[in-house]
């Protein structure tokens, strides 16, 4: 199924009771983001929201991908498994034998089908060019300021089109764009991204770099811009496959790039590599923490065109779950088959929990046939495109392992021999990772939770009995730095304790570890997880988000072997905020992404006017105690 612009998609969402129109006047500065944060964190992702009265001529659509139902509708699929099945069949046909003339002739219909998905240039102007803004001005668009410490308003759902200056191959990527003025933005492409590589190519050639930005159109265009495709694969070919209709492209008016003719809004311009970089950020990011300001190229706007009745698309990111979790779910399903058939044939399933914010936590299920296969899988995945940013990878061979995540964690906790089954590696990290000791470079941890062949087993390994939760009743008194003790995992049959601690400036983790290791009860545990006492420990999903975001595995995950009979090997995980005083941490540590008190009060007071049904309290209130100061940098 294909859509000719966002208006088509809005109509379908409304027919499916998946959209709420908000006609009450709202502000693009903080208010829309706070409303959306409440809705997107409601069960099932809430509804898509269309803000029709936002102070501009363009209605704003947000949370459009924010449920499994809506991401399927966006991609024209009945289920996400449908896309995966179609891809698998396609790969099998292409990879099958074609040795004789008859076999080759049988491929012709398939090749014809693939050709029908290839993007196609058409002459003349497209719907996206029905209106040419006489004086291009970004302030005419409802660009959101999402969070109180953001550097300004950001375009959050753009398809940024560039071309390799040497090969001419097109790339469509999604990079946030901070509006710096009516005719310029920052261009936040990371060093690892294709857009940044193109930029370096133009810089070497001493040429100005044409850039165009697509907003809206068929939702498949937006999804394709997020997809982890190889450089040589055109994102608009993927969009054509998903919508079962080729993307028709028209030439821009002020540069030589091409854009989908049925896009809603197009921003045309250029980046000059000879110019000085601009200070961009901070930005409340998908990690749930602010990404801090840094130097990035400046995009110069030369033209804005749009279709009549254009809709402006936006998203917000922050503490999970948010809309991007469902985009990630689609990526898991769609790209499982290519990874399995080209890189990791034993791979059966892949799951990136929303609390792991894409890169921090990956669960992989394999069909295991030989010793060492789990570690082989880790290394293969860490070398596969954006999987290089993964921080913690758990490999299992259980059937349907994460349908019941509690049962899954219980099983792997029983299987793991901490002395044998944990692997550390080092490599590139996401630029947005704030916890690595060095910028964009740090450690990774692999956990082999598979059934073990004899060659992999320690004959002396035995699962120890799980301590009684009551055994830890006196731990706070014995170790005063511990303020909270959470035994919920023990009650689930998982040998793990979560401790909320208060790190004063003279705190030293080594001293706490010594005290913990002296405790008879603690030494019978398998895992101790340390977090800041301000984190509410009764929400284990929040604990997963906080811990995986705050650790550099080799630095913060220490296995202590048993010293006496009856003890277990103990993994102590430091998931706390790091500081220079207590930890010798040399980088700025960001604050979590939270709404300001005055914004929360404003939305509370206007909730009935929005027409959104039963009142939903601000999710930011849950995490308020984690903030240190009001800026992006934790004080």
RAMO-V628826 format. One record per residue. N is the residue number from 1. RES is the residue in one small letter. PSI is psi in radians with two decimals (NA if undefined). Layout:
n=(N,N)
res=(RES,RES)
psi=(PSI,PSI)
This chain:
n=(1,2,3,4,5,6,7,8,9,10,11,12,13,14,15,16,17,18,19,20,21,22,23,24,25,26,27,28,29,30,31,32,33,34,35,36,37,38,39,40,41,42,43,44,45,46,47,48,49,50,51,52,53,54,55,56,57,58,59,60,61,62,63,64,65,66,67,68,69,70,71,72,73,74,75,76,77,78,79,80,81,82,83,84,85,86,87,88,89,90,91,92,93,94,95,96,97,98,99,100,101,102,103,104,105,106,107,108,109,110,111,112,113,114,115,116,117,118,119,120,121,122,123,124,125,126,127,128,129,130,131,132,133,134,135,136,137,138,139,140,141,142,143,144,145,146,147,148,149,150,151,152,153,154,155,156,157,158,159,160,161,162,163,164,165,166,167,168,169,170,171,172,173,174,175,176,177,178,179,180,181,182,183,184,185,186,187,188,189,190,191,192,193,194,195,196,197,198,199,200,201,202,203,204,205,206,207,208,209,210,211,212,213,214,215,216,217,218,219,220,221,222,223,224,225,226,227,228,229,230,231,232,233,234,235,236,237,238,239,240,241,242,243,244,245,246,247,248,249,250,251,252,253,254,255,256,257,258,259,260,261,262,263,264,265,266,267,268,269,270,271,272,273,274,275,276,277,278,279,280,281,282,283,284,285,286,287,288,289,290,291,292,293,294,295,296,297,298,299,300,301,302,303,304,305,306,307,308,309,310,311,312,313,314,315,316,317,318,319,320,321,322,323,324,325,326,327,328,329,330,331,332,333,334,335,336,337,338,339,340,341,342,343,344,345,346,347,348,349,350,351,352,353,354,355,356,357,358,359,360,361,362,363,364,365,366,367,368,369,370,371,372,373,374,375,376,377,378,379,380,381,382,383,384,385,386,387,388,389,390,391,392,393,394,395,396,397,398,399,400,401,402,403,404,405,406,407,408,409,410,411,412,413,414,415,416,417,418,419,420,421,422,423,424,425,426,427,428,429,430,431,432,433,434,435,436,437,438,439,440,441,442,443,444,445,446,447,448,449,450,451,452,453,454,455,456,457,458,459,460,461,462,463,464,465,466,467,468,469,470,471,472,473,474,475,476,477,478,479,480,481,482,483,484,485,486,487,488,489,490,491,492,493,494,495,496,497,498,499,500,501,502,503,504,505,506,507,508,509,510,511,512,513,514,515,516,517,518,519,520,521,522,523,524,525,526,527,528,529,530,531,532,533,534,535,536,537,538,539,540,541,542,543,544,545,546,547,548,549,550,551,552,553,554,555,556,557,558,559,560,561,562,563,564,565,566,567,568,569,570,571,572,573,574,575,576,577,578,579,580,581,582,583,584,585,586,587,588,589,590,591,592,593,594,595,596,597,598,599,600,601,602,603,604,605,606,607,608,609,610,611,612,613,614,615,616,617,618,619,620,621,622,623,624,625,626,627,628,629,630,631,632,633,634,635)
res=(x,x,x,x,x,x,x,x,x,x,x,x,x,x,x,x,x,x,x,x,x,x,x,x,x,x,x,x,x,x,x,x,x,x,x,x,x,x,x,x,x,x,x,x,x,x,x,x,x,x,x,x,x,x,x,x,x,x,x,x,x,x,x,x,x,x,x,x,x,x,x,x,x,x,x,x,x,x,x,x,x,x,x,x,x,x,x,x,x,x,x,x,x,x,x,x,x,x,x,x,x,x,x,x,x,x,x,x,x,x,x,x,x,x,x,x,x,x,x,x,x,x,x,x,x,x,x,x,x,x,x,x,x,x,x,x,x,x,x,x,x,x,x,x,x,x,x,x,x,x,x,x,x,x,x,x,x,x,x,x,x,x,x,x,x,x,x,x,x,x,x,x,x,x,x,x,x,x,x,x,x,x,x,x,x,x,x,x,x,x,x,x,x,x,x,x,x,x,x,x,x,x,x,x,x,x,x,x,x,x,x,x,x,x,x,x,x,x,x,x,x,x,x,x,x,x,x,x,x,x,x,x,x,x,x,x,x,x,x,x,x,x,x,x,x,x,x,x,x,x,x,x,x,x,x,x,x,x,x,x,x,x,x,x,x,x,x,x,x,x,x,x,x,x,x,x,x,x,x,x,x,x,x,x,x,x,x,x,x,x,x,x,x,x,x,x,x,x,x,x,x,x,x,x,x,x,x,x,x,x,x,x,x,x,x,x,x,x,x,x,x,x,x,x,x,x,x,x,x,x,x,x,x,x,x,x,x,x,x,x,x,x,x,x,x,x,x,x,x,x,x,x,x,x,x,x,x,x,x,x,x,x,x,x,x,x,x,x,x,x,x,x,x,x,x,x,x,x,x,x,x,x,x,x,x,x,x,x,x,x,x,x,x,x,x,x,x,x,x,x,x,x,x,x,x,x,x,x,x,x,x,x,x,x,x,x,x,x,x,x,x,x,x,x,x,x,x,x,x,x,x,x,x,x,x,x,x,x,x,x,x,x,x,x,x,x,x,x,x,x,x,x,x,x,x,x,x,x,x,x,x,x,x,x,x,x,x,x,x,x,x,x,x,x,x,x,x,x,x,x,x,x,x,x,x,x,x,x,x,x,x,x,x,x,x,x,x,x,x,x,x,x,x,x,x,x,x,x,x,x,x,x,x,x,x,x,x,x,x,x,x,x,x,x,x,x,x,x,x,x,x,x,x,x,x,x,x,x,x,x,x,x,x,x,x,x,x,x,x,x,x,x,x,x,x,x,x,x,x,x,x,x,x,x,x,x,x,x,x,x,x,x,x,x,x,x,x,x,x,x,x,x,x,x,x,x,x,x,x,x,x,x,x,x,x,x,x,x,x,x,x,x,x,x,x,x,x,x,x,x,x,x,x,x,x,x,x,x,x,x,x,x,x,x,x,x,x,x,x,x,x,x,x,x,x)
psi=(2.44,2.79,2.46,1.38,2.84,-0.43,-0.68,-0.77,-0.71,-0.76,-0.72,-0.74,-0.69,-0.72,-0.60,0.13,0.71,0.23,2.50,2.22,2.31,1.90,-0.25,2.52,2.24,2.78,2.39,-0.25,1.76,-0.64,-0.86,-0.72,-0.73,-0.70,-0.82,-0.67,-0.70,-0.74,-0.78,-0.40,0.03,2.83,2.29,0.07,0.02,-2.72,2.80,2.61,2.32,1.87,1.82,-0.29,1.38,0.24,0.04,3.09,-0.04,2.10,2.60,2.18,2.27,2.73,0.44,-0.49,0.13,0.54,2.83,-0.63,-0.81,-0.59,-0.60,-0.77,-0.70,-0.64,0.09,0.54,2.56,-0.76,2.82,-0.49,-0.47,-0.78,-0.76,-0.74,-0.75,-0.75,-0.72,-0.75,-0.70,-0.80,-0.70,-0.71,-0.71,-0.57,-0.10,2.98,2.44,0.89,-0.55,3.07,-0.70,-0.75,-0.72,-0.68,-0.56,-0.41,-0.28,-0.78,-0.65,-0.77,-0.59,-0.69,-0.78,-0.71,-0.53,-0.21,-0.16,2.39,2.57,2.34,2.43,2.62,2.88,-3.01,2.71,3.10,-0.57,-0.16,0.36,-0.61,2.21,2.04,2.13,-0.79,1.72,2.20,1.97,-0.38,-0.15,-0.19,2.63,1.09,2.32,2.44,1.99,-0.73,2.67,-0.49,0.16,2.61,-0.22,-2.83,2.53,2.36,2.10,-0.14,0.88,2.58,1.84,2.03,2.20,2.92,2.50,2.20,-0.31,-0.77,-0.36,0.06,2.31,2.54,2.45,1.95,2.89,1.95,2.26,2.66,1.89,2.18,2.06,-0.30,-3.09,-0.47,0.44,2.69,2.89,2.74,1.73,1.20,2.20,2.81,-0.44,-0.11,2.74,-0.68,-0.69,-0.65,-0.72,-0.76,-0.79,-0.60,-0.77,-0.62,-0.75,-0.62,-0.16,0.57,2.64,2.49,2.02,2.43,2.35,2.61,2.24,2.25,2.12,-2.63,-2.84,2.30,-0.41,-0.50,-0.75,-0.80,-0.79,-0.56,-0.38,-0.22,2.46,1.18,2.65,2.72,-0.62,-0.15,2.15,2.22,-0.52,-0.26,-0.77,-0.76,-0.70,-0.72,-0.77,-0.72,-0.11,0.68,2.32,2.63,2.14,2.28,2.53,2.70,2.45,2.86,-0.47,0.06,3.13,0.19,2.86,2.56,2.72,2.30,-0.38,0.37,2.79,-0.87,2.46,2.27,2.14,2.60,-2.65,2.85,2.30,1.88,-0.28,-0.26,2.74,2.61,2.83,2.68,2.04,2.42,-3.06,3.00,2.27,1.89,3.08,-0.22,-0.25,-0.02,2.81,2.36,2.32,2.82,2.57,3.14,2.24,2.86,2.79,2.29,2.25,2.19,2.27,-0.31,2.49,2.19,2.75,2.82,2.81,2.37,0.48,2.58,2.36,2.16,2.54,2.88,2.84,2.65,2.78,-2.60,2.25,2.77,2.58,-3.09,-0.62,-0.33,-0.61,-0.53,-0.72,-0.65,-0.73,-0.70,-0.72,-0.82,-0.78,-0.65,0.03,-0.78,-0.87,-0.68,-0.73,-0.72,-0.20,-0.46,-0.83,1.42,-0.40,-0.14,2.15,-0.57,2.75,2.39,2.18,1.67,2.43,-0.58,-0.29,0.08,0.87,-0.96,-0.34,-0.52,2.21,2.34,2.20,2.38,2.29,2.83,1.91,2.29,-0.20,2.81,2.45,0.02,-0.55,-0.74,-0.65,-0.73,-0.77,-0.87,-0.65,-0.78,-0.66,-0.28,0.17,1.70,-2.26,-0.15,-0.23,-0.33,-0.12,2.43,-0.79,2.17,2.19,2.14,2.22,2.88,0.35,2.60,2.40,1.00,-0.40,0.31,-0.64,1.68,-0.55,-0.79,-0.63,-0.84,-0.68,-0.79,-0.79,-0.52,-0.56,-0.61,-0.55,2.23,1.87,-0.47,-0.47,-0.50,0.12,2.25,2.32,2.51,3.03,2.51,-2.93,2.52,2.78,2.42,-0.50,-0.13,2.10,-0.15,-0.31,2.53,-0.63,2.58,2.17,0.40,2.21,-2.81,2.84,2.70,2.23,2.43,2.04,1.80,0.48,2.92,2.44,2.33,2.87,-0.66,-0.40,-0.11,2.52,2.02,-0.34,-0.10,2.25,2.45,2.19,2.64,2.57,2.29,2.72,2.33,-0.55,-0.31,-0.26,0.26,-0.53,0.10,-0.66,-0.66,-0.68,-0.60,1.62,-0.41,-0.31,2.11,-0.52,2.45,2.09,2.03,0.28,-0.64,-0.67,-0.69,-0.37,0.03,0.36,2.21,1.19,2.53,2.35,2.20,2.23,2.12,2.76,1.91,1.74,2.91,-0.52,0.16,2.49,2.18,-0.61,-0.66,-0.71,-0.74,-0.72,-0.75,-0.72,-0.71,-0.28,-0.29,2.19,-0.72,-0.77,-0.68,-0.12,-0.08,2.88,-0.55,2.37,2.18,2.14,2.26,2.96,2.48,-0.41,-0.26,2.22,2.01,-0.15,-0.16,1.72,-0.46,-0.67,-0.64,-0.76,-0.82,-0.83,-0.78,-0.86,-0.49,-0.43,0.06,2.60,1.91,-0.81,-0.60,-0.67,0.02,1.86,2.18,2.16,2.00,2.74,2.49,-0.38,2.82,2.43,-0.29,2.76,2.75,2.42,2.20,2.05,2.15,2.10,1.70,0.46,2.88,2.37,2.48,2.83,-0.71,-0.82,-0.47,-0.10,0.43,2.22,-0.08,2.79,2.42,2.24,2.75,2.72,2.76,1.89,2.60,2.67,2.64,-0.71,-0.56,-0.74,-0.78,-0.70,-0.84,-0.66,-0.80,-0.43,0.08,-0.77,-0.66,-0.52,-0.43,0.63,0.17,-2.60,2.43,2.40,2.16,2.74,2.22,-0.41,-0.49,-0.51,-0.55,0.09,-0.65,-0.22,-0.31,2.52,1.61,3.08,-0.05,-3.09,-0.53,2.28,2.28,NA)
